[in-house]
Amino acid sequence: MIAAFLNPEGTLLHAGSDELDRVASGLSSLLRAAELIPVTALDEEALLNVPAAFTSWQVLLHGAVLLDPDGVEDPAWRRLTVETLDAAQGALELAAQAAGHVSALAQLDLDLTRTERHGRLLRVELRHPYGLPRPLDQAERDLRDWLADGPLRDTLRLERTPDALRLLPRDLRPELAVNYLLSQLDAEFTLGVSALPGDAAFLALCDYAMVPGSADLLDPTPAERDDEE
């Protein structure tokens, strides 16, 4: 059995151009014979918008949720997630306040979203309503400085995607869920597919990794390299 761990964001989802549409179509054809396992920041509802059939395990919400092929949460992983979220609740609340202040004081007009799971705050997210990158760039600089100069740098991490800025528990990472899942699977060969720099760690766990030609995953920015150290 071939297990393909795929982040649909940047590969199968939000294509929007002829080149990315071609890549998404090619990936779908190539991976048709594999057991396709999404590794994504999306939740169950958002994953329904991805043009692919996911019938195996699913790694959702940055690794916070691990669903078996029947769509049931793995109980052991759920317990670990709840413990991680419990330990990070105070820090995440402060992060939500800081993110709101950064947007308001600099008049960035960013939308702030709080995502909860298991009755606990999981993610604080900033997006620009019109998808402009510069306000997110400034917010990223300010929040990285806030983390670097404060006591929460060992509790929280900052994740940047092309259209979002996310504050998450540092101990909540997709590669941890993938590593756990690898011990549960009887896979002869594992393949990782992603276009996002933040996914390099879970790709490294697979036997082979595929990165779309237009992705910048192999050349992370200095800020991303610093965050990983």
Disulfide bonds with the S-S distance in Angstrom:
none
